[in-house]
Amino acid sequence: MSITPRALIEWGAAGRPRGGEWESGDGYLVKIPAHRAVIAVVDGVGHGSEAARAARTALAVVDTFAAVPPIELLYRCHEALRATRGVVMTVAWIDVYNRMLQWMGIGNVATTLIRGDGSAAREHLMNRGGLLGHQIPNVAVASTPISKGDSLVFITDGVDWNPRTGAFPSLKPERAAQSLLEQHGNAGDDALALVVHVQDSD
């Protein structure tokens, strides 16, 4: 009997542009090719249409090349973004069969793994400085096991939630993301929160 990967994760996002702008430079993609979920969150430099264009460019590359190895995907994004303002980006891969998370990031998209077993400990992605499209550092892909009930939380710098100590709403992913945005969103910046919840495989 086959297991449908999409049933193993649930996600929700909430975002908005900076006050006075029509487009947001913050964006995300959740894609499931084969047995892996690929999740990307990007923040285009600045605000408005040019930041949004850079974000769309990065996410289009992730969408097209989601199945390639992580570092190759990063460099493909970098090349495609050379004619844009550039973006900061975090990408995560969830292996839905082996229950393993891989993640990497450039810039200040904060990414936190909150365990669903009641543990107070949180794991945080150590992002490298840089700007895709302009300056790309050496990046390592980190790995950690994941379990039923774990939540992966992404926020851009327009959400002033502290990933280390901030209260995390025990809600469905869409409502949790909306709560983070409503309670901690900064009207002076584009803002995005994305919450991914690991479900049971049974």
MARLUMTI-952817 format. One line per field, with one value per residue: x negated, y negated, z negated of N, C-alpha, C in turn; residue number from 1; residue in three letters. Coordinates in nm, 4 decimals, always signed. Layout:
! residues N
nX	X,...
nY	Y,...
nZ	Z,...
caX	X,...
caY	Y,...
caZ	Z,...
cX	X,...
cY	Y,...
cZ	Z,...
i	NUM,...
aa	Ala,...
***
This chain:
! residues 202
nX	-0.0850,-0.0635,-0.1831,-0.0569,-0.2494,-0.1653,+0.0228,-0.1235,-0.2261,-0.1135,-0.0356,-0.0430,-0.0182,-0.0733,-0.0760,-0.1731,-0.2094,-0.4381,-0.3129,-0.1293,-0.2237,-0.1603,-0.2480,-0.4220,-0.7554,-0.8133,-0.7855,-0.6692,-0.7033,-0.5620,-0.6280,-0.5889,-0.7736,-0.8000,-0.9073,-0.9711,-0.9078,-0.9473,-1.0305,-1.0325,-1.1239,-1.1369,-1.2832,-1.2727,-1.5054,-1.4499,-1.1434,-0.8147,-0.7496,-0.9913,-1.1234,-0.9321,-0.9480,-1.2030,-1.1629,-0.9677,-1.1173,-1.3139,-1.1519,-1.0338,-1.2500,-1.3033,-1.0648,-1.0846,-1.3218,-1.3077,-1.3736,-1.6478,-1.9841,-2.0477,-2.2587,-2.3064,-2.0568,-2.0593,-2.2648,-2.1576,-1.9425,-2.0880,-2.2209,-2.0009,-1.9050,-2.0750,-2.0204,-1.8451,-1.7333,-1.8035,-1.7735,-1.7171,-1.7066,-1.5578,-1.5641,-1.3997,-1.3929,-1.1792,-1.1916,-0.9527,-0.9225,-1.1469,-1.1505,-1.3181,-1.4701,-1.6173,-1.7918,-1.8781,-2.0125,-2.0417,-2.0978,-1.8447,-1.6024,-1.4308,-1.4276,-1.2763,-1.2588,-1.0120,-0.9525,-0.7073,-0.6660,-0.6336,-0.8657,-1.0717,-1.2822,-1.4154,-1.5091,-1.7263,-1.7823,-2.1030,-2.1742,-2.3678,-2.5471,-2.4812,-2.3659,-2.1535,-2.2062,-2.3851,-2.5913,-2.7219,-2.7735,-2.9817,-2.7841,-2.6450,-2.4470,-2.2255,-2.1082,-1.8416,-1.6491,-1.2918,-0.9639,-0.6276,-0.3984,-0.5833,-0.6699,-0.7607,-0.8774,-0.8790,-0.9871,-0.9930,-1.1879,-1.0015,-0.8330,-0.8172,-0.8732,-1.0174,-1.2143,-1.3377,-1.2354,-0.9725,-0.6187,-0.4533,-0.1727,+0.0640,+0.2124,+0.3902,+0.1854,+0.2401,+0.3880,+0.2080,-0.0053,+0.1270,+0.1828,-0.0775,-0.1511,+0.0446,+0.0023,-0.2673,-0.3549,-0.5247,-0.4361,-0.5974,-0.7417,-0.7605,-0.5996,-0.5954,-0.4776,-0.5217,-0.4021,-0.4713,-0.3449,-0.4193,-0.2617,-0.0926,-0.1895,-0.0190
nY	+0.1191,-0.2160,-0.5270,-0.8482,-1.1289,-1.3947,-1.3751,-1.3584,-1.5967,-1.9184,-2.2507,-2.6101,-2.9555,-3.3058,-3.6352,-3.9736,-4.2841,-4.5601,-4.8495,-5.0628,-4.9576,-4.7545,-4.5074,-4.2269,-4.1569,-3.9245,-3.5748,-3.2333,-2.8763,-2.5571,-2.2356,-1.9048,-1.6846,-1.3506,-1.1710,-1.3713,-1.6654,-1.9949,-2.3048,-2.6483,-2.9729,-3.3115,-3.6390,-3.9244,-4.1844,-4.5022,-4.6707,-4.6549,-4.6366,-4.5516,-4.4039,-4.2044,-4.0891,-3.9757,-3.7840,-3.6189,-3.5206,-3.3636,-3.1684,-3.0488,-2.9132,-2.7279,-2.5844,-2.4694,-2.3187,-2.1513,-1.8894,-1.8569,-1.8215,-1.9878,-2.1969,-2.2453,-2.3462,-2.5858,-2.7287,-2.7474,-2.9182,-3.1456,-3.2181,-3.2786,-3.5026,-3.7146,-3.9446,-4.0819,-4.2464,-4.0668,-3.8082,-3.6939,-3.3634,-3.0660,-2.7159,-2.4093,-2.0551,-1.7872,-1.4580,-1.2392,-0.9702,-0.8656,-1.0350,-1.2677,-1.5838,-1.8212,-2.1280,-2.4610,-2.7924,-3.1311,-3.4476,-3.6311,-3.4877,-3.3532,-3.0310,-2.7713,-2.4711,-2.3222,-2.0991,-1.8409,-1.6889,-1.7979,-1.8927,-2.1622,-2.2457,-2.3993,-2.3871,-2.5633,-2.6925,-2.7626,-3.0254,-3.1476,-3.4478,-3.6629,-3.7207,-3.6056,-3.6068,-3.8091,-3.7859,-3.4915,-3.2668,-2.9936,-2.7200,-2.4968,-2.2026,-2.1262,-1.8571,-1.6878,-1.4626,-1.4246,-1.4168,-1.2922,-1.5481,-1.7523,-2.0931,-2.3153,-2.6337,-2.9285,-3.2615,-3.5871,-3.8955,-4.0870,-4.0013,-4.0242,-3.8162,-3.6263,-3.3588,-3.1949,-3.2326,-3.3134,-3.2710,-2.9979,-2.9532,-2.7007,-2.5843,-2.4972,-2.4870,-2.7036,-2.8870,-2.9278,-3.0529,-3.2852,-3.3969,-3.4526,-3.6487,-3.8489,-3.9181,-3.9839,-4.1109,-4.3619,-4.6711,-4.8323,-4.6852,-4.4270,-4.1184,-3.7778,-3.4649,-3.1196,-2.8013,-2.4656,-2.1487,-1.8315,-1.5346,-1.2263,-0.9100,-0.7016
nZ	+0.0000,+0.0885,-0.0469,-0.0638,-0.0226,-0.0737,-0.2768,-0.5045,-0.5915,-0.6975,-0.6188,-0.6597,-0.5742,-0.6276,-0.5190,-0.4300,-0.2472,-0.3034,-0.4719,-0.2605,-0.0251,+0.2704,+0.3459,+0.2064,+0.1089,-0.0155,-0.0042,+0.0526,+0.1089,+0.1216,+0.2064,+0.3318,+0.4650,+0.5663,+0.2874,+0.1121,-0.0717,+0.0264,-0.0928,-0.0643,-0.1664,-0.0933,-0.0916,+0.0729,+0.1509,+0.0120,+0.0924,+0.2479,+0.6084,+0.7334,+0.5367,+0.5076,+0.7615,+0.7567,+0.5551,+0.6769,+0.8900,+0.7626,+0.6373,+0.8569,+0.9670,+0.7628,+0.7773,+1.0315,+1.0172,+0.7965,+0.7321,+0.7520,+0.6103,+0.2920,+0.2811,+0.5504,+0.6235,+0.4824,+0.6129,+0.8692,+0.8183,+0.7412,+0.9815,+1.1454,+1.0238,+1.0653,+1.2175,+1.0633,+0.7583,+0.5676,+0.3109,-0.0264,-0.1598,-0.2833,-0.2604,-0.3063,-0.3385,-0.3743,-0.4379,-0.3934,-0.4365,-0.5729,-0.7824,-0.8176,-0.8409,-0.6314,-0.6003,-0.4946,-0.4789,-0.3602,-0.4742,-0.6578,-0.7097,-0.9576,-1.0969,-1.2667,-1.4535,-1.6302,-1.8768,-1.9045,-2.1272,-2.3722,-2.4740,-2.5791,-2.4365,-2.1435,-1.8014,-1.5873,-1.2666,-1.1513,-0.9795,-0.6990,-0.6254,-0.3437,-0.0036,+0.2235,+0.5688,+0.5645,+0.3625,+0.2564,+0.0004,-0.1272,-0.1928,-0.4225,-0.4439,-0.6898,-0.9015,-1.0713,-1.2756,-1.2447,-1.3936,-1.4465,-1.5110,-1.5342,-1.4582,-1.2020,-1.1726,-0.9892,-0.9611,-0.8205,-0.8351,-0.8874,-1.0801,-1.4127,-1.6034,-1.8603,-1.7961,-1.9812,-2.2396,-2.2172,-2.2568,-2.1084,-1.9120,-1.9771,-1.7444,-1.4396,-1.1414,-0.9518,-1.1039,-1.3107,-1.1765,-1.0945,-1.3429,-1.4385,-1.2538,-1.2979,-1.5669,-1.5818,-1.3546,-1.1649,-1.0589,-0.9076,-0.7282,-0.4732,-0.5479,-0.6559,-0.7666,-0.7967,-0.8680,-0.9174,-0.9776,-1.1039,-1.0406,-1.1393,-1.0008,-0.9772
caX	+0.0000,-0.1430,-0.1470,-0.0596,-0.3316,-0.0962,+0.0972,-0.2141,-0.2506,-0.0074,-0.1005,+0.0359,-0.1000,-0.0065,-0.1707,-0.1194,-0.3144,-0.4604,-0.2065,-0.1410,-0.2677,-0.0624,-0.3104,-0.5169,-0.8776,-0.8235,-0.7053,-0.7001,-0.6603,-0.5629,-0.6161,-0.6190,-0.8103,-0.8340,-0.8837,-1.0208,-0.8468,-1.0441,-0.9694,-1.1215,-1.0742,-1.2296,-1.2595,-1.3412,-1.5639,-1.3677,-0.9976,-0.7475,-0.7452,-1.1215,-1.1450,-0.8405,-1.0011,-1.3139,-1.1059,-0.9045,-1.2233,-1.3720,-1.0552,-1.0155,-1.3621,-1.2785,-0.9539,-1.1311,-1.4348,-1.2897,-1.4271,-1.7936,-2.0515,-2.0319,-2.3561,-2.2800,-1.9388,-2.1022,-2.3404,-2.0654,-1.8729,-2.1854,-2.2416,-1.8774,-1.8761,-2.1804,-1.9653,-1.7449,-1.7854,-1.8490,-1.6878,-1.7623,-1.6201,-1.5753,-1.4991,-1.3966,-1.3452,-1.1288,-1.1791,-0.8319,-0.9307,-1.2516,-1.1321,-1.4414,-1.4662,-1.7381,-1.7623,-1.9902,-1.9626,-2.1284,-2.0271,-1.7779,-1.4746,-1.4475,-1.3624,-1.2809,-1.1897,-0.9508,-0.9169,-0.5693,-0.6598,-0.6267,-0.9983,-1.0869,-1.3966,-1.3884,-1.6269,-1.7251,-1.8733,-2.2111,-2.1859,-2.4907,-2.5270,-2.4942,-2.2496,-2.1456,-2.2066,-2.4953,-2.7010,-2.6817,-2.8791,-2.9802,-2.6677,-2.6312,-2.3102,-2.2127,-2.0075,-1.7946,-1.5282,-1.1646,-0.8654,-0.4880,-0.3676,-0.6806,-0.6323,-0.8691,-0.8252,-0.9605,-0.9403,-1.0808,-1.2215,-0.8861,-0.7604,-0.9037,-0.8547,-1.1455,-1.2073,-1.3943,-1.1556,-0.8354,-0.5133,-0.4073,-0.0310,+0.0969,+0.3249,+0.3642,+0.0808,+0.2863,+0.4251,+0.0860,-0.0757,+0.2034,+0.1641,-0.2112,-0.1504,+0.1288,-0.0518,-0.4074,-0.3886,-0.5725,-0.3741,-0.6996,-0.8172,-0.6892,-0.6008,-0.5442,-0.4971,-0.4826,-0.4091,-0.4565,-0.3223,-0.4424,-0.1491,-0.1156,-0.1923,+0.0782
caY	+0.0000,-0.3378,-0.6364,-0.9747,-1.2200,-1.5162,-1.3517,-1.3551,-1.7319,-2.0180,-2.3809,-2.7304,-3.0759,-3.4354,-3.7399,-4.0996,-4.3788,-4.6786,-4.9487,-5.1521,-4.8830,-4.6617,-4.3766,-4.1909,-4.0901,-3.7987,-3.4705,-3.0955,-2.7655,-2.4217,-2.1460,-1.7673,-1.5926,-1.2163,-1.1434,-1.4795,-1.7979,-2.1032,-2.4274,-2.7630,-3.1050,-3.4117,-3.7802,-4.0083,-4.3050,-4.6213,-4.6580,-4.6873,-4.5468,-4.4912,-4.2987,-4.0957,-4.0220,-3.8900,-3.6700,-3.5295,-3.4553,-3.2576,-3.0609,-2.9773,-2.8201,-2.6181,-2.5060,-2.3942,-2.2303,-2.1047,-1.7553,-1.8509,-1.8299,-2.1191,-2.2993,-2.2791,-2.4319,-2.7169,-2.7974,-2.7808,-3.0397,-3.2550,-3.2604,-3.3369,-3.6279,-3.8145,-4.0676,-4.1346,-4.2989,-3.9554,-3.7644,-3.5980,-3.2470,-2.9392,-2.6007,-2.2894,-1.9319,-1.6893,-1.3222,-1.1951,-0.8290,-0.8431,-1.1337,-1.3436,-1.7212,-1.8900,-2.2695,-2.5517,-2.9274,-3.2469,-3.5675,-3.6404,-3.4186,-3.2717,-2.9007,-2.7055,-2.3434,-2.3108,-1.9591,-1.8194,-1.5966,-1.8739,-1.9428,-2.3073,-2.2736,-2.4329,-2.3831,-2.6794,-2.6863,-2.8615,-3.0825,-3.2149,-3.5787,-3.6666,-3.7662,-3.5305,-3.6965,-3.9048,-3.7308,-3.3605,-3.2072,-2.8478,-2.6825,-2.3557,-2.1556,-2.0608,-1.7513,-1.6485,-1.3810,-1.4862,-1.3212,-1.3331,-1.6578,-1.8609,-2.2072,-2.3930,-2.7702,-3.0234,-3.3997,-3.6884,-3.9956,-4.1718,-3.9415,-4.0445,-3.7070,-3.5709,-3.2138,-3.1216,-3.2436,-3.3549,-3.1701,-2.9470,-2.9180,-2.5594,-2.5906,-2.4446,-2.5696,-2.8286,-2.9786,-2.9619,-3.1527,-3.4101,-3.4517,-3.5118,-3.7720,-3.9503,-3.9605,-4.0260,-4.1730,-4.4995,-4.7387,-4.9019,-4.5918,-4.3083,-4.0195,-3.6452,-3.3519,-2.9901,-2.6950,-2.3303,-2.0536,-1.6922,-1.4533,-1.0827,-0.8375,-0.5919
caZ	+0.0000,+0.0951,-0.1368,+0.0069,-0.1006,-0.1147,-0.4005,-0.6182,-0.6397,-0.6819,-0.6299,-0.6427,-0.5671,-0.6349,-0.4850,-0.3788,-0.2101,-0.3849,-0.4605,-0.1461,+0.0940,+0.3249,+0.3598,+0.1023,+0.1502,-0.0890,+0.0590,+0.0126,+0.1935,+0.0662,+0.3218,+0.2940,+0.5724,+0.5164,+0.1457,+0.0277,-0.0699,+0.0401,-0.1427,-0.0485,-0.2058,-0.0415,-0.1226,+0.1702,+0.0926,+0.0236,+0.0912,+0.3725,+0.7237,+0.7632,+0.4363,+0.5417,+0.8808,+0.7137,+0.4825,+0.7741,+0.9671,+0.6792,+0.6143,+0.9839,+0.9802,+0.6683,+0.8304,+1.1484,+0.9871,+0.6588,+0.7106,+0.7635,+0.4801,+0.2292,+0.3191,+0.6910,+0.6247,+0.4340,+0.7173,+0.9775,+0.7744,+0.7435,+1.1199,+1.1979,+0.9533,+1.0875,+1.2744,+0.9707,+0.6324,+0.4862,+0.2011,-0.1266,-0.1405,-0.3531,-0.1975,-0.3906,-0.2749,-0.4698,-0.3850,-0.4624,-0.4691,-0.6730,-0.8891,-0.8326,-0.7927,-0.5878,-0.5820,-0.4759,-0.4589,-0.3416,-0.5158,-0.7877,-0.7278,-1.0787,-1.0826,-1.3973,-1.4690,-1.7626,-1.8971,-1.9443,-2.2411,-2.4965,-2.5106,-2.5650,-2.3493,-2.0047,-1.7157,-1.4997,-1.1528,-1.1528,-0.8456,-0.6621,-0.5654,-0.1989,+0.0714,+0.3486,+0.6828,+0.5517,+0.2834,+0.2057,-0.0826,-0.1375,-0.2730,-0.4590,-0.4642,-0.8200,-0.9069,-1.2035,-1.2669,-1.2790,-1.4438,-1.4485,-1.6013,-1.5243,-1.3739,-1.1441,-1.1655,-0.9136,-0.9649,-0.7643,-0.9363,-0.9154,-1.1920,-1.5298,-1.6992,-1.9024,-1.7773,-2.0952,-2.3617,-2.1905,-2.2679,-1.9800,-1.9244,-1.9533,-1.6529,-1.3063,-1.0806,-0.8922,-1.2115,-1.3838,-1.0962,-1.1015,-1.4768,-1.4448,-1.1751,-1.3615,-1.6953,-1.5779,-1.2273,-1.1657,-0.9450,-0.8308,-0.6448,-0.4266,-0.6559,-0.6210,-0.8573,-0.7400,-0.9680,-0.8618,-1.0857,-1.0654,-1.0862,-1.1524,-0.8731,-0.9789
cX	-0.0883,-0.0915,-0.1583,-0.1390,-0.2563,-0.0214,+0.0078,-0.2541,-0.1277,-0.0739,-0.0007,-0.0552,-0.0130,-0.1104,-0.0997,-0.2356,-0.3295,-0.3459,-0.2307,-0.1858,-0.1583,-0.1172,-0.4090,-0.6394,-0.9031,-0.7331,-0.7478,-0.6508,-0.6659,-0.5347,-0.6559,-0.6475,-0.8521,-0.8057,-0.9281,-0.9332,-0.9581,-0.9735,-1.0704,-1.0509,-1.1793,-1.1854,-1.3416,-1.3904,-1.4734,-1.2193,-0.9426,-0.7715,-0.8798,-1.1576,-1.0569,-0.8902,-1.1155,-1.2623,-1.0428,-1.0084,-1.2832,-1.2767,-1.0268,-1.1274,-1.3427,-1.1693,-1.0011,-1.2335,-1.4272,-1.3567,-1.5796,-1.8562,-2.0489,-2.1299,-2.3385,-2.1602,-1.9762,-2.1746,-2.2541,-1.9867,-1.9656,-2.2041,-2.1183,-1.8493,-1.9758,-2.1265,-1.8590,-1.8134,-1.8459,-1.7528,-1.7714,-1.6614,-1.6577,-1.5005,-1.5088,-1.3404,-1.3002,-1.1128,-1.0652,-0.8325,-1.0311,-1.2455,-1.2622,-1.4226,-1.6059,-1.7014,-1.8907,-1.9338,-2.0727,-2.0469,-1.9454,-1.6345,-1.4926,-1.3653,-1.3852,-1.2023,-1.1424,-0.9001,-0.7744,-0.5540,-0.6540,-0.7597,-1.0059,-1.1989,-1.3496,-1.5196,-1.6149,-1.8259,-1.9767,-2.2326,-2.3237,-2.4584,-2.5466,-2.3649,-2.2478,-2.1251,-2.3237,-2.6148,-2.6548,-2.7970,-2.8828,-2.8699,-2.6689,-2.4836,-2.3069,-2.0997,-1.9682,-1.6696,-1.4043,-1.0654,-0.7254,-0.4682,-0.4668,-0.6284,-0.7564,-0.8134,-0.9254,-0.9019,-1.0418,-1.0993,-1.1119,-0.7983,-0.8528,-0.8753,-0.9906,-1.1409,-1.2561,-1.3027,-1.0092,-0.7363,-0.4674,-0.2629,-0.0036,+0.2247,+0.2902,+0.2680,+0.1293,+0.3210,+0.3035,+0.0069,-0.0049,+0.1854,+0.0267,-0.2157,-0.0728,+0.0653,-0.1904,-0.4477,-0.4254,-0.5196,-0.4751,-0.7787,-0.7220,-0.7005,-0.5383,-0.5761,-0.4451,-0.5042,-0.3814,-0.4471,-0.3385,-0.3323,-0.1887,-0.1132,-0.0886,+0.2057
cY	-0.1237,-0.4403,-0.7665,-1.0758,-1.3416,-1.4970,-1.3608,-1.4937,-1.8188,-2.1535,-2.4950,-2.8513,-3.1993,-3.5425,-3.8642,-4.1904,-4.4897,-4.7775,-5.0446,-5.0844,-4.7866,-4.5203,-4.3536,-4.1253,-3.9612,-3.6948,-3.3330,-2.9978,-2.6379,-2.3268,-2.0060,-1.6837,-1.4591,-1.2072,-1.2574,-1.6028,-1.9007,-2.2329,-2.5399,-2.8888,-3.2065,-3.5512,-3.8614,-4.1370,-4.4257,-4.5904,-4.6805,-4.5892,-4.4807,-4.3830,-4.1784,-4.0189,-3.9289,-3.7658,-3.5700,-3.4534,-3.3387,-3.1398,-2.9826,-2.8765,-2.7011,-2.5263,-2.4150,-2.2875,-2.1724,-1.9711,-1.7471,-1.8582,-1.9731,-2.2258,-2.3403,-2.3725,-2.5742,-2.7939,-2.8304,-2.9074,-3.1610,-3.3080,-3.3302,-3.4750,-3.7382,-3.9476,-4.1317,-4.1962,-4.1895,-3.9242,-3.6967,-3.4836,-3.1342,-2.8314,-2.4826,-2.1739,-1.8370,-1.5565,-1.2557,-1.0466,-0.8013,-0.9417,-1.2071,-1.4821,-1.7636,-2.0360,-2.3486,-2.6903,-3.0288,-3.3700,-3.5466,-3.5889,-3.3227,-3.1439,-2.8186,-2.5756,-2.3310,-2.1686,-1.9459,-1.7270,-1.6678,-1.9276,-2.0927,-2.3438,-2.3033,-2.4265,-2.4939,-2.6606,-2.7979,-2.9119,-3.1448,-3.3511,-3.5729,-3.7128,-3.6934,-3.6260,-3.7904,-3.8477,-3.6000,-3.2996,-3.0560,-2.8080,-2.5329,-2.3236,-2.0794,-1.9587,-1.7245,-1.5614,-1.4631,-1.3772,-1.3783,-1.4437,-1.7712,-1.9706,-2.2807,-2.5320,-2.8596,-3.1626,-3.4894,-3.7994,-4.0985,-4.1176,-3.9446,-3.9429,-3.6487,-3.4189,-3.1337,-3.1220,-3.2773,-3.2408,-3.1289,-2.9012,-2.7722,-2.5517,-2.5173,-2.5389,-2.7032,-2.9316,-3.0190,-3.0689,-3.2874,-3.4769,-3.5174,-3.6443,-3.8825,-4.0048,-4.0230,-4.0928,-4.3197,-4.5687,-4.8111,-4.8120,-4.4879,-4.2018,-3.8890,-3.5468,-3.2271,-2.8841,-2.5614,-2.2333,-1.9114,-1.6063,-1.3065,-1.0164,-0.7260,-0.6295
cZ	+0.0000,-0.0044,-0.0589,-0.0737,-0.1528,-0.2466,-0.5237,-0.6677,-0.6137,-0.6983,-0.6126,-0.6465,-0.5788,-0.6060,-0.4358,-0.3404,-0.3137,-0.3655,-0.3455,-0.0184,+0.1385,+0.3347,+0.2465,+0.1640,+0.0756,-0.0227,+0.0148,+0.1177,+0.1123,+0.1817,+0.2783,+0.4186,+0.5117,+0.3666,+0.0543,+0.0411,-0.0644,+0.0032,-0.1302,-0.0941,-0.1643,-0.0836,-0.0238,+0.1063,+0.1174,+0.0197,+0.2319,+0.4848,+0.7531,+0.6625,+0.4670,+0.6637,+0.8437,+0.6418,+0.5787,+0.8552,+0.8892,+0.6633,+0.7417,+1.0060,+0.8863,+0.7214,+0.9446,+1.1119,+0.8455,+0.6311,+0.7180,+0.6245,+0.4251,+0.2765,+0.4651,+0.7012,+0.5838,+0.5439,+0.8385,+0.9436,+0.7854,+0.8860,+1.1757,+1.1403,+0.9822,+1.1393,+1.1851,+0.8492,+0.5443,+0.3729,+0.0932,-0.1234,-0.2350,-0.2757,-0.2933,-0.3100,-0.3846,-0.3968,-0.4617,-0.4954,-0.5806,-0.7883,-0.9208,-0.7706,-0.7509,-0.5660,-0.5640,-0.4496,-0.4386,-0.3790,-0.6408,-0.7900,-0.8453,-1.0650,-1.2085,-1.3939,-1.6129,-1.7782,-1.9502,-2.0641,-2.3758,-2.5437,-2.4873,-2.4690,-2.2067,-1.9273,-1.6125,-1.3871,-1.1648,-1.0097,-0.8240,-0.6028,-0.4149,-0.1355,+0.2050,+0.4657,+0.6801,+0.4759,+0.2207,+0.1252,-0.0658,-0.2344,-0.2989,-0.4793,-0.5962,-0.8152,-1.0514,-1.1873,-1.3020,-1.3183,-1.4318,-1.5509,-1.5984,-1.4308,-1.3287,-1.1142,-1.0930,-0.9336,-0.8946,-0.8677,-0.9598,-1.0258,-1.3136,-1.6404,-1.7322,-1.8903,-1.8973,-2.2169,-2.3381,-2.2025,-2.1284,-1.9935,-1.8888,-1.8714,-1.5240,-1.2344,-1.0229,-0.9994,-1.2938,-1.3088,-1.1029,-1.2370,-1.4903,-1.3699,-1.2464,-1.4887,-1.6852,-1.4465,-1.2428,-1.0404,-0.8574,-0.7384,-0.5880,-0.5357,-0.6084,-0.7317,-0.7887,-0.8450,-0.8984,-0.9782,-1.0326,-1.1260,-1.0957,-1.0162,-0.8671,-0.9057
i	1,2,3,4,5,6,7,8,9,10,11,12,13,14,15,16,17,18,19,20,21,22,23,24,25,26,27,28,29,30,31,32,33,34,35,36,37,38,39,40,41,42,43,44,45,46,47,48,49,50,51,52,53,54,55,56,57,58,59,60,61,62,63,64,65,66,67,68,69,70,71,72,73,74,75,76,77,78,79,80,81,82,83,84,85,86,87,88,89,90,91,92,93,94,95,96,97,98,99,100,101,102,103,104,105,106,107,108,109,110,111,112,113,114,115,116,117,118,119,120,121,122,123,124,125,126,127,128,129,130,131,132,133,134,135,136,137,138,139,140,141,142,143,144,145,146,147,148,149,150,151,152,153,154,155,156,157,158,159,160,161,162,163,164,165,166,167,168,169,170,171,172,173,174,175,176,177,178,179,180,181,182,183,184,185,186,187,188,189,190,191,192,193,194,195,196,197,198,199,200,201,202
aa	Met,Ser,Ile,Thr,Pro,Arg,Ala,Leu,Ile,Glu,Trp,Gly,Ala,Ala,Gly,Arg,Pro,Arg,Gly,Gly,Glu,Trp,Glu,Ser,Gly,Asp,Gly,Tyr,Leu,Val,Lys,Ile,Pro,Ala,His,Arg,Ala,Val,Ile,Ala,Val,Val,Asp,Gly,Val,Gly,His,Gly,Ser,Glu,Ala,Ala,Arg,Ala,Ala,Arg,Thr,Ala,Leu,Ala,Val,Val,Asp,Thr,Phe,Ala,Ala,Val,Pro,Pro,Ile,Glu,Leu,Leu,Tyr,Arg,Cys,His,Glu,Ala,Leu,Arg,Ala,Thr,Arg,Gly,Val,Val,Met,Thr,Val,Ala,Trp,Ile,Asp,Val,Tyr,Asn,Arg,Met,Leu,Gln,Trp,Met,Gly,Ile,Gly,Asn,Val,Ala,Thr,Thr,Leu,Ile,Arg,Gly,Asp,Gly,Ser,Ala,Ala,Arg,Glu,His,Leu,Met,Asn,Arg,Gly,Gly,Leu,Leu,Gly,His,Gln,Ile,Pro,Asn,Val,Ala,Val,Ala,Ser,Thr,Pro,Ile,Ser,Lys,Gly,Asp,Ser,Leu,Val,Phe,Ile,Thr,Asp,Gly,Val,Asp,Trp,Asn,Pro,Arg,Thr,Gly,Ala,Phe,Pro,Ser,Leu,Lys,Pro,Glu,Arg,Ala,Ala,Gln,Ser,Leu,Leu,Glu,Gln,His,Gly,Asn,Ala,Gly,Asp,Asp,Ala,Leu,Ala,Leu,Val,Val,His,Val,Gln,Asp,Ser,Asp
***
